């Protein structure tokens, strides 16, 4: 246990010395390299820069990273993917793509807000599906804040958080709030 604590302190100090840009870059990279642990980077940012700054920095970085990843796969699908698929394969893929493109805005926000949803996969699918930029960006902005708060909150103690009923209630409430905010935004901006 002492060895783990020493390692966490070492990583926190390393990020603190690297500054905001270093902490930002780690979270940004996670949007492109799915094996990187977002929860760990958020926890380290929170430990290095404090709750509010660490969460804001991580949220901003993951939103930007997801959007850049989305743009890349949107561009890739427009330029290459649809050209190399056979007509038969394209028809099968197109049905799935249309279903995902038409996912309701509140459901997309909820998918994005879930802490264990792989952001990289969502970015790829939304990009390939050519989802509207407005729908994707707003879903990321709303959903990611709740996910980042979750990881920041969990950074204090993962095991304690997952066994504490108060934490489970707070996380559930955050997901419900994200869902209702997305419903309001969806109606106001006519996203569905």
Secondary structure, DSSP 8 states (H G I E B T S, - for coil): -HHHHHHHHHHHHHHHHHHHHHHHHHHHHHTT-TTS-HHHHHHHHHHHH-HHHHHHHHHHHHHHHHHHHHHHHHHHIIIIIHHHS-HHHHHHHHHHHHHHHT--HHHHHHHHHSTTS-HHHHHHHHHHTT--HHHHHHHHHHHHHHHHHHHHHHTT-HHHHHH-HHHHHHHHHHHHHHHHHHHHHHHHHT--
